């Protein structure tokens, strides 16, 4: 059973898969994040949560404000 969670609440060191970006993130910012590789189905690694959410999407490291990370929906990767 997969649970949809906000990126801001995932512990550092976790691997997740991006589900969607909420409408609360303005269209221009969503477009920028997509250009950096944030797309549905993309695996992400959470590097840190404080003072900002820092993620690794393939080879791209991104720092996100918590106000943005709260509206990026992810699911945990299935453990093998």
C-alpha positions as CSV (number, residue, x, y, z in Angstrom):
1,X,0.0,0.0,0.0
2,X,1.6,3.2,-1.2
3,X,1.0,6.4,0.7
4,X,1.2,9.9,-0.8
5,X,3.3,12.1,1.4
6,X,4.6,15.7,1.2
7,X,8.3,15.8,0.4
8,X,8.9,18.1,3.4
9,X,8.0,15.3,5.8
10,X,10.4,12.6,4.4
11,X,13.5,11.9,6.5
12,X,16.9,12.6,5.1
13,X,18.5,9.5,3.5
14,X,15.2,8.2,2.1
15,X,14.5,7.3,-1.5
16,X,11.1,8.3,-2.9
17,X,9.3,8.6,-6.2
18,X,7.7,11.9,-7.3
19,X,4.0,11.6,-7.8
20,X,2.9,15.2,-8.4
21,X,3.4,18.9,-7.7
22,X,0.5,20.6,-6.1
23,X,-1.4,23.5,-7.6
24,X,-0.2,25.6,-4.6
25,X,3.2,25.9,-6.4
26,X,2.8,28.6,-9.0
27,X,3.0,27.6,-12.6
28,X,6.3,29.3,-13.3
29,X,8.0,27.6,-10.4
30,X,6.5,24.2,-11.4
31,X,7.9,24.8,-14.9
32,X,11.4,25.6,-13.5
33,X,11.3,22.5,-11.2
34,X,10.3,20.3,-14.2
35,X,13.2,21.8,-16.2
36,X,15.5,20.6,-13.4
37,X,14.2,17.1,-13.7
38,X,11.3,16.9,-11.3
39,X,8.7,14.9,-13.2
40,X,6.1,12.3,-12.2
41,X,7.7,8.9,-11.6
42,X,11.2,10.3,-11.1
43,X,13.2,8.7,-8.2
44,X,14.5,11.2,-5.6
45,X,16.9,10.9,-2.7
46,X,16.4,13.2,0.2
47,X,19.8,14.6,1.3
48,X,18.6,16.9,4.1
49,X,15.6,18.7,5.6
50,X,17.1,21.5,7.6
51,X,17.4,24.4,7.0
52,X,16.0,23.6,3.6
53,X,14.9,20.4,1.8
54,X,17.8,19.3,-0.4
55,X,17.1,16.5,-2.9
56,X,19.1,14.6,-5.5
57,X,17.2,14.0,-8.8
58,X,19.6,11.9,-10.9
59,X,22.8,14.1,-11.0
60,X,21.0,17.3,-10.1
61,X,21.0,18.5,-6.4
62,X,18.2,21.0,-5.6
63,X,17.5,23.0,-2.5
64,X,13.8,23.7,-1.9
65,X,12.1,25.9,0.6
66,X,9.7,24.0,2.9
67,X,6.8,26.1,1.6
68,X,7.5,24.4,-1.8
69,X,8.5,20.9,-0.5
70,X,5.2,20.7,1.4
71,X,3.3,20.7,-1.9
72,X,5.5,18.1,-3.7
73,X,3.8,14.7,-3.4
74,X,5.9,11.6,-3.2
75,X,5.7,7.9,-2.4
76,X,8.3,5.8,-0.7
77,X,10.2,3.4,-2.8
78,X,9.3,-0.3,-2.2
79,X,11.9,-2.0,-0.1
80,X,13.5,-5.0,-1.6
